[in-house]
Amino acid sequence: MPEGDTVFREARALNQALAGAVLTRCDVRVPAFATVDLTGQTVHGVVSRGKHLLLRAGESTIHSHLKMEGSWHRYRHGSRWQRPAFQARIVLETADWVAVGFELGILEILPTSAEETAVGHLGPDLLGPEWTSADAVDAVVRLTADRDSAVAVALARQSNLAGLGNVYVNELCFLRGLLPTRPMVEVADVPAVVGLARRLLLTNVDRLERTTTGNTRRGQQLWVYGRAGQPCRRCGTPIRRGTIGRNDLEQRNSFWCPRCQT
């Protein structure tokens, strides 16, 4: 699933292309909103909130979530799409650009005044442009209150802090020396975890190839994620793999070093 940095980049790219322009076409291809037509409306901007994307046009907001397979593309008029047309869920055109949302896991159109009904449940956005010390404290309070959850589950819960996906959760646990199954109540320095989470996303927000090791060479970018059976880059112990989640529907792959993470 795309993580917060990926969604941030897609929102930024769409904003650069569409902000201030008038929609000349609006083709929504999901039944619940197929009759909505925002043609003639001015795009005020596109922003991300965690893993959610909000495109504001006129007095409406197009709210989307990429889930596992979704993506937004920009094309010049007449350019060939890179994904098949049957996967398109929405097509927006201006005088200069065609923006297409493919395989969006969530797509809805609501009044901008009601935007919080879609994203108000989210915790502080790690890539929020106005992140403050109050946001950091809020995230710490939310995580600390989630005391009985495993640290990997608590970090992935978007109502605690928004933007972390499974890759970052696994890497963050390794960097902090935390076994993914350790209960939050046993995590000693939660502010440090939140601070590192934000730094990791900020470091990667302008990179297409994500890295948590500082090494951008292929196969060297990550500490533990996707490296089951391979030697730990720090101690050489084989990386282990398991699953973790609140329930059967939320099980996620987990990777850890049994020596470096306790």
HELIX and SHEET records of a PDB file:
HELIX    1   1 GLY A    4  LEU A   18  1                                  15    
HELIX    2   2 PRO A   31  PHE A   33  5                                   3    
HELIX    3   3 ALA A   85  GLN A   87  5                                   3    
HELIX    4   4 THR A  112  ALA A  114  5                                   3    
HELIX    5   5 GLU A  116  VAL A  119  1                                   4    
HELIX    6   6 SER A  133  ALA A  145  1                                  13    
HELIX    7   7 VAL A  151  ALA A  156  1                                   6    
HELIX    8   8 ASN A  166  LEU A  175  1                                  10    
HELIX    9   9 MET A  184  GLU A  186  5                                   3    
HELIX   10  10 VAL A  190  ASN A  204  1                                  15    
HELIX   11  11 ASP A  248  GLU A  250  5                                   3    
SHEET    1   A 4 ARG A  25  VAL A  28  0                                        
SHEET    2   A 4 ALA A  88  GLU A  93 -1                                        
SHEET    3   A 4 TRP A  97  PHE A 102 -1                                        
SHEET    4   A 4 SER A  71  ARG A  76 -1                                        
SHEET    1   B 4 VAL A  43  ARG A  49  0                                        
SHEET    2   B 4 HIS A  52  ALA A  57 -1                                        
SHEET    3   B 4 SER A  60  HIS A  65 -1                                        
SHEET    4   B 4 ILE A 106  PRO A 111 -1                                        
SHEET    1   C 2 ARG A 240  ILE A 244  0                                        
SHEET    2   C 2 ARG A 252  TRP A 256 -1                                        
END                                                                             
